[in-house]
Amino acid sequence: MHDLPIPACELLPHAAPMLCIDRLLRTSETEARAEAILSPDHILLHNGRLTEAGFVELAAQTAG
């Protein structure tokens, strides 16, 4: 068990630029909440908006 929040780099095997979430903030048996701060030129953004693939990747990393 980890004390939260915890840096995502301590939990996920990803490296930049594909480590997208910064911190895991909260978890329970039915939900998880993470924080992600993406730079304006991040690969998952297009014209300043999160792409569909970006939503999937953030959800996957949060669940991971």
TIDREN-616252 format. One line per field, with one value per atom (N, C-alpha, C): x, y, z; atom name; residue number from 1. Coordinates in Angstrom, 2 decimals. Atoms other than C-alpha are relative to their C-alpha. Example, Ala and Ser with C-alpha at 12.3 -4.5 7.8 and 13.67 -1.06 7.14 Angstrom:
<recs>
c1 (0.89, 12.30, 0.90, -0.82, 13.67, -0.77)
c2 (-1.19, -4.50, 1.20, -1.19, -1.06, 1.09)
c3 (0.00, 7.80, 0.00, -0.06, 7.14, 0.73)
atom (N, CA, C, N, CA, C)
nr (1, 1, 1, 2, 2, 2)
</recs>
This chain:
<recs>
c1 (0.84, 0.00, 0.89, -0.75, 1.29, -0.80, 0.66, 0.54, -0.22, 0.35, -1.19, -0.02, -0.36, -0.57, 1.41, -1.30, 2.36, 0.38, -0.43, 4.44, -0.24, 0.30, 3.36, 1.25, -1.24, 6.99, 0.40, -0.27, 7.11, -0.88, 0.97, 4.24, -0.02, 0.11, 4.46, 1.37, -1.28, 7.23, 0.26, -0.11, 6.70, 1.13, -0.98, 9.28, -0.54, 0.41, 8.88, 0.27, 1.19, 7.15, -1.27, 1.23, 4.74, -0.44, 0.51, 4.56, -0.79, 0.85, 1.62, -0.57, 0.54, 0.23, 1.16, -1.04, 2.21, -0.12, 0.18, 0.67, -1.30, 1.22, -1.84, -0.51, 0.54, -4.11, -0.88, 0.98, -6.77, -0.38, 0.48, -7.86, -1.01, 0.91, -10.62, -0.23, 0.30, -12.03, -0.72, 0.81, -14.17, 0.46, -0.45, -12.27, 1.44, -1.35, -8.92, 0.02, -0.15, -7.95, 1.48, -1.39, -4.68, 0.08, -0.27, -3.13, 0.96, -0.88, -1.61, 0.12, -0.26, 0.00, 0.82, -0.65, 0.84, 0.49, -0.52, 3.04, -0.78, 0.77, 1.41, 0.41, -0.46, 3.51, 0.03, 0.00, 2.85, -0.59, 0.41, 2.37, -1.49, 1.42, -1.17, -0.94, 0.81, -2.35, 0.03, 0.08, -3.53, -0.74, 0.57, -4.19, -0.45, 0.28, -4.10, -1.07, 1.05, -6.72, 0.48, -0.35, -6.35, -0.65, 0.53, -6.74, -0.80, 0.74, -9.03, 0.97, -1.01, -5.93, 0.55, -0.47, -4.85, -0.91, 0.95, -8.02, 0.22, -0.18, -7.47, 1.31, -1.30, -3.79, -0.03, 0.09, -4.53, -0.82, 0.81, -7.25, 0.78, -0.77, -4.97, 1.10, -1.05, -2.13, -0.56, 0.65, -4.48, -0.38, 0.39, -5.81, 1.22, -1.23, -2.26, 0.56)
c2 (-1.18, 0.00, 1.24, -1.24, 3.45, 1.14, -1.23, 6.77, 0.85, -0.81, 9.03, 1.47, 0.27, 11.13, -0.59, 0.61, 9.27, 0.30, -0.25, 10.13, -1.24, 1.09, 8.01, -0.77, 0.66, 7.25, -1.11, 1.07, 5.08, -1.22, 1.08, 2.92, -0.56, 0.41, 2.76, -0.16, 0.22, 1.44, 0.98, -0.93, 4.27, 1.01, -1.09, 6.93, 1.13, -1.15, 10.39, -0.32, -0.84, 11.35, -0.80, 0.78, 8.46, -0.20, -0.05, 8.75, 1.30, -1.19, 11.12, 0.49, -0.47, 11.17, 0.34, -0.46, 12.97, -0.66, 0.56, 11.67, -0.78, 0.70, 9.13, 0.66, -0.80, 11.10, -0.79, 0.70, 8.69, -1.31, 1.27, 5.09, -0.62, 0.84, 2.80, -1.26, 1.21, -0.51, 0.31, -0.32, 1.27, 1.20, -1.18, 4.39, 0.34, -0.54, 6.08, 1.41, -1.37, 9.71, 0.31, -0.36, 10.95, 1.43, -1.36, 14.29, -0.08, -0.07, 15.01, 1.46, -1.35, 18.26, -0.18, 0.21, 18.12, 1.33, -1.21, 20.65, 0.25, -0.33, 22.46, -0.80, 0.75, 20.45, -1.51, 1.44, 17.04, -0.80, 0.87, 14.17, -0.35, 0.34, 13.50, 1.19, -1.19, 17.04, 0.35, -0.50, 18.37, 1.33, -1.34, 22.11, 0.33, -0.33, 22.35, -0.84, 0.84, 19.65, -1.44, 1.40, 16.12, -0.83, 0.86, 13.60, -1.15, 1.17, 10.57, -1.03, 0.93, 8.40, 0.48, -0.55, 10.74, -0.35, 0.38, 10.07, -1.46, 1.43, 6.33, -0.23, 0.18, 6.59, 0.49, -0.50, 8.71, -0.94, 0.95, 6.29, -1.28, 1.22, 3.31, 0.18, -0.24, 4.85, 0.18, -0.15, 5.81, -1.36, 1.34, 2.26, -0.85, 0.77, 0.87, 0.23)
c3 (0.00, 0.00, 0.00, 0.10, -0.91, 0.62, -0.43, 0.73, -1.23, 1.16, -1.77, 0.38, 1.39, -3.70, -0.12, 0.28, -5.24, -1.45, 1.37, -8.31, -0.88, 0.92, -11.28, -0.41, 0.40, -12.14, 0.97, -0.96, -8.99, -0.22, 0.21, -10.26, -1.41, 1.41, -14.05, -0.64, 0.67, -16.31, -1.15, 1.12, -18.83, 0.23, -0.03, -19.67, -0.88, 0.82, -21.18, -1.47, -0.18, -23.39, 0.27, -0.16, -22.83, 1.45, -1.36, -19.05, 0.09, 0.14, -19.19, 1.32, -1.27, -15.68, 0.93, -0.92, -13.02, 1.37, -1.34, -9.81, 0.06, -0.35, -8.63, 1.27, -1.10, -6.32, 0.96, -0.84, -5.08, -0.67, 0.54, -5.50, 0.96, -0.78, -4.34, -0.82, 0.76, -5.47, -1.31, 1.18, -8.07, -0.80, 0.74, -9.12, 0.32, -0.22, -9.47, -0.57, 0.48, -9.92, -0.09, 0.23, -11.38, -0.49, 0.47, -12.25, -1.18, 1.16, -15.65, -0.42, 0.50, -16.74, -1.27, 1.29, -20.44, -0.56, 0.65, -22.19, -1.28, 1.19, -25.13, -1.24, 1.17, -27.60, 0.23, -0.31, -26.01, -1.15, 1.10, -28.46, 0.03, -0.10, -27.17, -0.20, 0.26, -27.87, -1.48, 1.37, -31.21, 0.06, -0.08, -31.52, 1.43, -1.38, -27.74, 0.68, -0.56, -27.21, 0.09, -0.18, -25.92, -1.10, 1.06, -28.75, 0.61, -0.47, -28.52, 0.57, -0.49, -28.14, 1.35, -1.26, -25.34, 1.15, -1.04, -23.38, 0.39, -0.27, -23.73, 0.78, -0.66, -22.72, 1.44, -1.38, -19.65, 0.87, -0.75, -18.57, 0.28, -0.17, -19.11, 1.05, -0.98, -17.13, 1.40, -1.31, -14.32, 0.56, -0.44, -14.15, 0.31, -0.21, -14.37, 1.36)
atom (N, CA, C, N, CA, C, N, CA, C, N, CA, C, N, CA, C, N, CA, C, N, CA, C, N, CA, C, N, CA, C, N, CA, C, N, CA, C, N, CA, C, N, CA, C, N, CA, C, N, CA, C, N, CA, C, N, CA, C, N, CA, C, N, CA, C, N, CA, C, N, CA, C, N, CA, C, N, CA, C, N, CA, C, N, CA, C, N, CA, C, N, CA, C, N, CA, C, N, CA, C, N, CA, C, N, CA, C, N, CA, C, N, CA, C, N, CA, C, N, CA, C, N, CA, C, N, CA, C, N, CA, C, N, CA, C, N, CA, C, N, CA, C, N, CA, C, N, CA, C, N, CA, C, N, CA, C, N, CA, C, N, CA, C, N, CA, C, N, CA, C, N, CA, C, N, CA, C, N, CA, C, N, CA, C, N, CA, C, N, CA, C, N, CA, C, N, CA, C, N, CA, C, N, CA, C, N, CA, C, N, CA, C, N, CA, C, N, CA, C, N, CA, C)
nr (1, 1, 1, 2, 2, 2, 3, 3, 3, 4, 4, 4, 5, 5, 5, 6, 6, 6, 7, 7, 7, 8, 8, 8, 9, 9, 9, 10, 10, 10, 11, 11, 11, 12, 12, 12, 13, 13, 13, 14, 14, 14, 15, 15, 15, 16, 16, 16, 17, 17, 17, 18, 18, 18, 19, 19, 19, 20, 20, 20, 21, 21, 21, 22, 22, 22, 23, 23, 23, 24, 24, 24, 25, 25, 25, 26, 26, 26, 27, 27, 27, 28, 28, 28, 29, 29, 29, 30, 30, 30, 31, 31, 31, 32, 32, 32, 33, 33, 33, 34, 34, 34, 35, 35, 35, 36, 36, 36, 37, 37, 37, 38, 38, 38, 39, 39, 39, 40, 40, 40, 41, 41, 41, 42, 42, 42, 43, 43, 43, 44, 44, 44, 45, 45, 45, 46, 46, 46, 47, 47, 47, 48, 48, 48, 49, 49, 49, 50, 50, 50, 51, 51, 51, 52, 52, 52, 53, 53, 53, 54, 54, 54, 55, 55, 55, 56, 56, 56, 57, 57, 57, 58, 58, 58, 59, 59, 59, 60, 60, 60, 61, 61, 61, 62, 62, 62, 63, 63, 63, 64, 64, 64)
</recs>
